[in-house]
Amino acid sequence: MSTSVFASSLSDAKKNLDSISDDMKETKQELNEVKDEKESVRNQLNQLEMDLTSKEQELAAVENRLNQTQMELEEVKGELQQAEEELLSTQKKLESLKEKLQQAIAEANKQEELNASRLRAMYMNSSASYLELLLESKSLNDLLNRIDMIMQMVNYDNQVFDSMQQYRDEVEERKLDCEEQEKVIQEHKLTIEEKKAALEKKEQEIQASKKQIAKQKQAILNAQNEKEALINQLSEEEARILKELDQMERDSKALEKKIRELTKAEEAKKAANRGGSSGNGSKNSSSGMIWPVPGFTHISSYYGMRVHPIYKYKKMHTGIDISGGGRNIGNQPAVAVADGTVILSQYYGGYGNTVIIDHGGGITTLYAHGKSTTVSVGQQVKQGDTVLRIGSTGTSTGNHLHFEVRKNGSHTNPLDYVSR
């Protein structure tokens, strides 16, 4: 709530206007601070967007590298599979050749042994055998035939032996070629496996890099969300301050008008009774005022600039808040700090149930957020009389008494007038 005018002269009115202007200036300064902070957050958000774009580009480059590496890895895996198939085929062929070689060696050895036996027999019995064979000829033709048969048999044995020896040599040569091919394939396979291992390592490194960049990107997105939420919060605070400024103006003017009307009525009443006692027993000096809440001295919020407990931004606190300090202050009495006349007793906007007392000499006191009021307008009260029961009505977060002292309508520090 802003200040209200309680003045009977142009000079006092100007002072009160200056006071209202100061309050408005302070609130506008708060508004400018919120706008500056909002602009700062927007700049931070713009920087985050740039960082995010950079990270997205970096992530795209890493994904391209990863795709290329994975393609190369698939190609190498294909080469490795082909090499393994070729190696398996060569090994099967080599096993077959080894079997054939063993068979050829066995046949050659068998034939060699057969020829050797026959030659030994022919050598040992050649003169008798061949002579007997030839002498048994019936004719010249038979003799020639027998000689030819003997030559064919010897030639056949030699041919079979030579053929088996040649086959064994061919199989041995093919076996050596196959073993050489197996060795080449094994070396090729080893090279491919090394290349595959290098690509797998590269893939792991790129995946780790991708994960790290994605984590950084998410951190930027989280920061963006926080900044956007902060901007929304600041926008809401800005709107609330603007609304509060409007409300301050309306409340100030309304309270100013109300106090002026009531003061004029009181002055008219006093003028009609001029010549006698004023009858209100009020005092113009702060030394005559008492503490407004007997038995409760805890101050939860002092006079001056503070962060508003509901709106959460800095705002001028035009009085002091007296709370229970751990004890229940609800429904406890708030008393008149000095003699005076009640000029307002009603529910009044953010003040809730409110009582204003005129003590004369331009001094008024205000008691707000009451659960209920116990006095009526025009009532003369004595120092110590109960004026309301403490509660939490209006703009309030809990049971407490909001107490103000105003001089010529301008709010002042109540602790300059009352003491615990």
Helices and strands as residue ranges (DSSP letters): H 10-135, H 140-272, G 286-288, E 298-301, E 304-307, E 314-317, E 320-323, E 333-335, E 340-347, G 349-351, E 353-360, E 363-373, E 380-381, E 386-390, E 401-407, E 410-412, G 414-416
